[in-house]
Amino acid sequence: MLAAAAGLLLHTAEAQLDSIKQQFIHVPFRIAIVPGLSSQGKEDINTTSNMSLNVYGGQTGSVNGVELGSLFNINKRNAQYVQAAGLFNLVGGYTRGVQLAGLFNSVQEQVTGVQYSGLINYVGKNFIGVQGSGLHNHTAGKFQGIQSAGISNYAGGKVQGIQMAGIVNIAVHQVTGVQASGILNYTRHLKGLQIGLINIADTSDGFSLGIINIVRKGYHKVTISSNEVLHATLAVKTGNSKLYNILLAGVNTGKDDKAFSFGFGIGHERKLGNRFTVNPELTTQYLYLGNWHYHNQLSRLQLLGTVKLGKGIALFAGPVYSVYYSNQPSAVKGYKFDIANDGYLVSELWNNNVHGWLGWTAGISLF
C-alpha cells in the first residue's frame, strides 16, 4: 500500500513538472508592438527567447540573449546578456549582463554585470558589477563593484568596492573600499576610506577625510590650549585614533593685540602605554587681524605629548613648527600684526610674505 501511494505521488509530481515545462515556450525570436500585440500572443509572458524586439514596448517571460525596446522592456522572469530600452526596463527575476535605459531600470532579484540609466536604478537583492545613473542607485542587498550616481547611492547590505555620488552615499551595514561624495557619507562600520564634507560611521577601522567626521563609537575630544600666537584656542577632535578631524577657533585678547582665528586640521594618536600618547597634528587657520580684505594664513605642524590624569581628562604640550603667509601690509589699530614676536627665530621662507618659526602649545584635553 505504501508503494502504491509512493507511485501515485511520483506520477503526480511528474505530471506537474510536465505541465510547468509546457508553460515555458522557447523560441529563437519574438517581436512585439505593444504588450499583448506580439508574435507570441497570449503566450508571450511564458516565452523565453534569444532575440526579443519591442517596437514600442513589450512584456515577455525571459530573454536569454538580446532584448531591445524603443520605449520599454518588461520581463516577467529573467534577462540575460543585453537589455536596452529608450525609457525603462522592468525585470521580475534576475539580470546578468548589460542593462541600459534612458530613464530607469528595475530588477527584483540579483544583478550581475553592468546597469546604467539616465535617472534611477533599483535592485531588489544583491549587485555584482558596475551600477551607474544620473540621479540615484538603490541596491537593497550587498554590493560588490562600483556604484556611481549624480546625486545618491544606497546599499542595504555590505559594500565591497566604490560608492561615488554628487551628494550622498549610504551603506547600511559596512564599507570595505571607498565612499566618496560631495557632501555626506554614512555607514555603520567603516573598514575603508570615506571622502566627503561630512562623514558618519557608528564604528571605524578605516579613515575619514572631510570637514566633519563623526564616529559614534570613536575618538571624541575637546581641547583648550594656548600657544605663542593666540592666548586661547578651542578645538573639537572627532574620528578615530588612526585619523581624526580637528575643528578649531582661537582668540587673542588685549587692548592692542587682538586676533581671531578659525580653521581645520587632522591628527593621529599613538599610544605609549596606558597613560601616555603622542599626537602629531597638522592644522591650518585663517587669522583675522582687523581687515577681511587681506589673507593671513597660519599652518602649524605640532607634536603633542599627552598624559592622562584620569577618566576624560588629560594634559598635553609640545613643539610646533609654524608657516605663516600674510599679504596685509600694516597693522590695524588694536590688532596684532607681528604674529611671532622677537622671542622666536622667525625666518623668511619664500618672500617677505611667508615666514616660519619654531614655537609651542600646551593645554587640557576633555572627554
Buried (B, 14 or more C-beta within 10 A) or exposed (E): EEEEEEEEEEEEEEEEEEEEEEEEBEBEEBBBBBBEEBBBEEBBBBBBBBBBBBBBBBBBBBBBBBBBBBBBBBBBBBBBBBBBBBBBBBBBBBBBBBBBBBBBBBBBBBBBBBBBBBBBBBBBBBBBBBBBBBBBBBBBBBBBBBBBBBBBBBBBBBBBBBBBBBBBBBBBEBBBBBBBBBBBBBBBBBBBBBBBBBBBBBBBEBBBBBEBBBBEEBBBBEBEBBBBBBEBBBBBBBBBBBBBBBBBBBBBEEEEBBBBBEBBBBBBBEEEEEEEBBBBBBBBBBBBBBEEEBEBBBBBBBEBBBBBEEEEEBEBBBEBEBBBBBEBEEBBEEBBBEBBEEEBEBEEEEEEBBBBBBBEBEBEBEE
